[in-house]
Amino acid sequence: MSAPRGTDRSVLVGLLGHGVKPSLTPEMHEREAQRHGLRYVYKTVDLEGDRLSVDHLRGLLAAAVELGFDGLNITHPIKRTMLPLVDERSAEVERIGALNTVLVRDGVTRAYNTDVTGFARAFREGLPGADLGAVVLLGAGGAGTAVADALVDLGAGRLHLVDPDRARAEALRDTLARTAPEVEVAVDGPEALADALTDASGLVNATPVGMAHHPGTPVPDDLLTPQRWVADIVYRPLVTELLRTARAHGCPTLSGAGMAVHQAADTFELLTGRTAHREEMFRDFDELVSAETDSSTDADVASTTHRSRESSGERNH
């Protein structure tokens, strides 16, 4: 499908999901579009209750097509719900059964998942050479599914899925058994986290725990050791309690900043056919995070986000 090019037309994009009003993605997209000389409008559509139903989402998607939207970003909790509503699916969406981007071209909708590519690139840049022999993944929802696929692509040898919804974790395990049979996958609930971490080389938090509205940490302090890297896909706050504690214990860490920016850049490229200026997008992200944080610690981290993604010292939609 062709992407919009030139400056003789506008680009219209929307973000569908629950609690999306504070998202930094619209501003990042619009700032990047200015650098390309594009007229670009990115709207947020905050959904809750009955507006998250399949019927309502079907109507919204049809309206987006009719109104001339070029694409949509899709976030929690409808990354799976939207899947049967689109016309076509990319290879990664077929593999994992979750989407976060829908392109609209000539009345046809096609689903992509830039969470997968965004996390993979962020990990390569932020934790280069990290041991992927045995990884514990907290969360098997839409974001966790994308992270699992990225970890497989990165070369993970074994994944231990930890989720309170065992059926959901088992569904992800079954998907991985089909798409990546070479990877050993185990499933447990949070009560077995200590055992799951016994010989783990690293862990990823793909749950909402640590977000501003879900404070706390999903990992007890005594389970963090310097030999184990820790990644968190949450970026509000940028330094979660999990990351702050992990750093205090000497763990190499990766914040959600890299995934947030790279998935936004990947989506921008899909929507426009233009190559994103990623360094500039990281600076935009730094500025936006710094502007809204009250913590001097978070501000210091935010001011060096684009540099920290290239070294190991250092919840995306």
C-alpha positions as CSV (number, residue, x, y, z in Angstrom):
1,M,0.0,0.0,0.0
2,S,1.3,3.5,-0.8
3,A,1.9,6.0,1.9
4,P,1.2,9.7,1.8
5,R,4.0,11.7,0.3
6,G,4.8,15.3,-0.5
7,T,3.4,18.4,1.2
8,D,0.2,18.8,-0.9
9,R,-2.0,16.9,1.6
10,S,-2.5,16.5,5.3
11,V,-1.9,13.3,7.3
12,L,-4.6,12.4,9.8
13,V,-3.9,9.9,12.6
14,G,-5.7,8.8,15.7
15,L,-4.9,6.9,18.9
16,L,-7.6,4.6,20.3
17,G,-7.6,3.2,23.8
18,H,-8.3,3.8,27.5
19,G,-6.5,6.5,29.3
20,V,-4.7,7.8,26.2
21,K,-5.1,11.6,26.8
22,P,-1.7,12.0,28.4
23,S,0.2,10.1,25.7
24,L,3.4,11.7,24.4
25,T,3.0,9.9,21.0
26,P,0.8,12.5,19.3
27,E,3.3,15.3,20.1
28,M,6.2,13.2,19.0
29,H,4.5,12.5,15.7
30,E,3.5,16.1,15.1
31,R,7.0,17.4,15.9
32,E,8.6,14.9,13.5
33,A,6.1,15.8,10.8
34,Q,7.2,19.5,11.1
35,R,10.7,18.4,10.3
36,H,9.5,16.8,7.1
37,G,7.3,19.7,6.1
38,L,4.1,17.6,6.5
39,R,0.7,18.9,7.7
40,Y,0.0,16.3,10.3
41,V,-2.8,16.0,12.8
42,Y,-2.8,13.3,15.5
43,K,-6.0,13.0,17.6
44,T,-6.6,10.9,20.8
45,V,-9.8,9.0,21.3
46,D,-10.2,8.0,24.9
47,L,-12.5,5.0,25.3
48,E,-14.0,3.3,28.4
49,G,-17.0,1.1,29.3
50,D,-19.3,0.2,26.4
51,R,-17.1,2.2,24.0
52,L,-14.5,-0.6,24.2
53,S,-17.0,-3.2,22.9
54,V,-16.4,-4.9,19.5
55,D,-19.4,-3.3,18.0
56,H,-18.4,0.2,18.9
57,L,-14.8,-0.4,17.8
58,R,-16.1,-1.7,14.5
59,G,-18.0,1.5,14.0
60,L,-15.0,3.7,14.9
61,L,-12.8,1.9,12.4
62,A,-15.4,2.3,9.7
63,A,-15.8,6.0,10.6
64,A,-12.0,6.4,10.4
65,V,-11.9,4.9,6.9
66,E,-14.9,7.1,5.8
67,L,-13.4,10.3,7.3
68,G,-10.1,9.8,5.5
69,F,-7.8,8.9,8.4
70,D,-4.4,7.6,7.2
71,G,-4.0,5.4,10.2
72,L,-4.6,4.6,13.8
73,N,-2.5,3.7,16.8
74,I,-4.2,1.1,19.1
75,T,-3.4,0.7,22.7
76,H,-4.6,-1.0,25.9
77,P,-7.0,-2.7,26.3
78,I,-7.9,-3.3,22.6
79,K,-4.8,-4.6,20.9
80,R,-6.4,-8.0,20.5
81,T,-10.0,-6.9,20.3
82,M,-9.3,-4.9,17.1
83,L,-7.6,-7.8,15.3
84,P,-10.6,-9.4,13.6
85,L,-11.9,-6.0,12.5
86,V,-9.0,-5.2,10.1
87,D,-8.8,-6.4,6.5
88,E,-5.1,-7.5,6.4
89,R,-2.4,-8.3,8.9
90,S,1.4,-8.1,8.7
91,A,3.5,-11.1,9.5
92,E,4.3,-10.1,13.1
93,V,0.6,-9.5,13.8
94,E,-0.3,-12.9,12.4
95,R,2.4,-14.4,14.7
96,I,1.4,-12.8,17.9
97,G,-2.3,-12.0,17.5
98,A,-2.0,-8.4,18.7
99,L,-1.7,-5.1,16.8
100,N,-0.8,-1.5,17.7
101,T,-1.0,0.2,14.3
102,V,-3.6,0.2,11.6
103,L,-2.9,1.8,8.2
104,V,-5.8,2.9,6.0
105,R,-5.1,2.9,2.2
106,D,-7.8,3.1,-0.5
107,G,-10.4,2.0,2.0
108,V,-8.4,-1.1,3.1
109,T,-7.1,-1.5,6.7
110,R,-3.9,-3.3,7.5
111,A,-2.5,-4.1,10.9
112,Y,1.1,-3.8,12.2
113,N,2.8,-4.1,15.5
114,T,5.6,-1.6,16.1
115,D,5.8,-2.5,19.8
116,V,7.7,-5.6,18.5
117,T,10.2,-3.6,16.5
118,G,10.4,-0.8,19.0
119,F,11.3,-3.0,21.9
120,A,13.8,-5.0,19.9
121,R,15.7,-1.9,18.7
122,A,15.6,-0.3,22.1
123,F,17.0,-3.5,23.7
124,R,19.9,-3.8,21.2
125,E,20.9,-0.2,21.8
126,G,20.3,0.0,25.5
127,L,21.5,-3.4,26.7
128,P,24.0,-4.5,24.0
129,G,25.4,-8.0,24.6
130,A,23.0,-8.8,27.4
131,D,22.6,-12.5,28.3
132,L,19.4,-13.8,26.8
133,G,19.8,-17.4,27.9
134,A,16.9,-17.3,30.4
135,V,14.5,-14.4,30.5
136,V,11.5,-13.9,32.9
137,L,8.7,-11.9,31.2
138,L,6.2,-10.3,33.6
139,G,2.9,-9.9,31.7
140,A,1.3,-11.8,28.8
141,G,-1.1,-9.2,27.6
142,G,-0.9,-7.3,24.3
143,A,2.4,-5.5,25.3
144,G,3.8,-8.7,26.8
145,T,3.0,-10.6,23.7
146,A,4.9,-8.1,21.5
147,V,7.9,-8.1,23.9
148,A,7.9,-11.9,23.8
149,D,8.1,-11.9,20.1
150,A,10.9,-9.3,20.2
151,L,12.9,-11.4,22.7
152,V,12.6,-14.4,20.5
153,D,13.9,-12.3,17.6
154,L,16.7,-11.1,19.8
155,G,17.8,-14.7,20.5
156,A,16.2,-15.6,23.8
157,G,16.9,-19.3,24.6
158,R,14.2,-19.7,27.3
159,L,11.3,-17.6,28.4
160,H,9.4,-17.9,31.7
161,L,6.0,-16.2,31.4
162,V,4.6,-14.9,34.7
163,D,1.1,-13.6,34.7
164,P,-1.8,-13.8,37.2
165,D,-4.1,-14.8,34.3
166,R,-2.7,-18.3,33.7
167,A,-5.0,-18.9,30.7
168,R,-3.6,-15.8,29.0
169,A,0.0,-16.9,29.7
170,E,-0.7,-20.4,28.4
171,A,-2.2,-18.9,25.2
172,L,1.0,-17.0,24.6
173,R,3.1,-20.1,25.3
174,D,1.0,-22.0,22.8
175,T,1.6,-19.2,20.2
176,L,5.3,-19.3,20.8
177,A,5.3,-23.1,20.5
178,R,4.0,-22.6,16.9
179,T,6.1,-19.6,15.9
180,A,9.3,-20.3,17.8
181,P,9.5,-24.0,18.6
182,E,13.2,-23.7,19.4
183,V,12.5,-21.5,22.4
184,E,11.7,-23.2,25.7
185,V,8.7,-21.6,27.4
186,A,7.4,-22.0,30.9
187,V,4.3,-20.5,32.6
188,D,3.7,-19.6,36.2
189,G,1.7,-17.1,38.4
190,P,3.3,-14.3,40.4
191,E,3.5,-16.5,43.5
192,A,6.2,-18.5,41.7
193,L,8.3,-15.5,40.7
194,A,11.2,-16.3,43.1
195,D,11.6,-19.8,41.6
196,A,11.3,-18.4,38.0
197,L,14.1,-16.0,38.7
198,T,16.4,-18.6,40.2
199,D,18.6,-19.0,37.1
200,A,17.3,-16.1,35.0
201,S,19.8,-13.8,33.2
202,G,17.2,-11.0,33.0
203,L,13.6,-9.9,33.4
204,V,11.2,-7.6,31.6
205,N,8.2,-5.9,33.2
206,A,5.4,-5.7,30.6
207,T,2.7,-5.1,33.2
208,P,1.1,-1.8,34.3
209,V,2.7,-2.1,37.7
210,G,5.0,1.0,38.1
211,M,2.8,3.4,36.1
212,A,1.7,6.6,37.8
213,H,-1.8,5.1,38.4
214,H,-0.5,1.6,39.3
215,P,2.4,2.5,41.7
216,G,4.8,-0.1,43.2
217,T,7.0,-2.8,41.8
218,P,6.2,-6.3,40.6
219,V,9.5,-7.7,41.9
220,P,10.5,-7.9,45.6
221,D,13.8,-6.2,46.3
222,D,15.5,-9.3,47.5
223,L,15.1,-10.9,44.0
224,L,17.3,-8.3,42.3
225,T,21.0,-9.1,41.9
226,P,23.8,-7.4,39.9
227,Q,24.1,-10.4,37.7
228,R,20.5,-9.9,36.3
229,W,19.6,-7.1,33.9
230,V,16.1,-5.5,34.3
231,A,14.0,-3.9,31.6
232,D,10.7,-2.0,32.1
233,I,8.4,-0.9,29.3
234,V,6.7,1.7,31.5
235,Y,7.8,5.2,30.7
236,R,5.5,7.2,33.1
237,P,7.4,7.6,35.3
238,L,10.5,7.2,33.3
239,V,12.4,5.7,36.3
240,T,9.9,3.3,37.9
241,E,10.3,1.9,41.4
242,L,11.5,-1.4,39.8
243,L,14.2,0.4,37.9
244,R,15.3,2.6,40.8
245,T,15.6,-0.4,43.1
246,A,17.4,-2.5,40.4
247,R,19.9,0.2,39.9
248,A,20.5,0.4,43.6
249,H,21.3,-3.3,43.5
250,G,23.7,-2.8,40.7
251,C,21.6,-4.3,37.9
252,P,22.0,-3.1,34.3
253,T,18.7,-1.5,33.4
254,L,16.6,-0.4,30.4
255,S,13.8,2.1,30.8
256,G,10.7,2.3,28.6
257,A,12.1,5.4,26.7
258,G,13.7,3.5,23.9
259,M,10.6,1.4,23.1
260,A,8.4,4.5,23.3
261,V,10.4,6.5,20.8
262,H,11.3,3.6,18.4
263,Q,7.7,2.4,18.2
264,A,6.6,6.0,17.5
265,A,9.3,6.3,14.8
266,D,8.4,3.0,13.2
267,T,4.8,3.9,13.1
268,F,5.6,7.4,11.6
269,E,7.6,5.7,8.8
270,L,4.7,3.3,8.1
271,L,2.2,6.1,7.9
272,T,4.2,8.6,5.8
273,G,6.8,6.6,3.9
274,R,9.4,9.0,5.3
275,T,12.6,8.1,7.3
276,A,12.2,9.3,10.9
277,H,14.8,11.5,12.5
278,R,15.3,9.2,15.6
279,E,17.9,11.3,17.4
280,E,15.6,14.3,17.1
281,M,12.6,12.2,18.3
282,F,14.6,11.2,21.4
283,R,15.4,14.8,22.1
284,D,11.6,15.6,21.8
285,F,10.9,12.8,24.2
286,D,13.5,14.1,26.7
287,E,12.0,17.5,26.5
288,L,8.4,16.3,26.9
289,V,9.3,14.1,29.9
290,S,11.4,16.8,31.5
291,A,8.6,19.3,31.2
292,E,6.1,17.1,33.1
293,T,8.2,15.5,35.8
294,D,8.6,17.0,39.3
295,S,11.4,14.6,40.2
296,S,15.0,15.9,39.8
297,T,16.1,12.3,39.5
298,D,13.7,11.6,36.7
299,A,14.6,14.9,35.0
300,D,18.3,14.1,35.1
301,V,17.6,10.7,33.5
302,A,15.3,12.2,30.9
303,S,17.9,14.8,29.9
304,T,20.2,11.9,28.9
305,T,17.7,9.4,27.5
306,H,18.9,9.6,23.9
307,R,22.5,8.8,25.0
308,S,21.7,6.1,27.6
309,R,20.0,4.0,25.0
310,E,23.5,3.2,23.6
311,S,24.9,1.9,26.9
312,S,23.7,-0.5,29.6
313,G,23.7,1.9,32.5
314,E,21.0,3.4,32.1
315,R,4.6,1.0,29.3
316,N,4.3,1.8,26.2
317,H,1.2,1.9,24.0
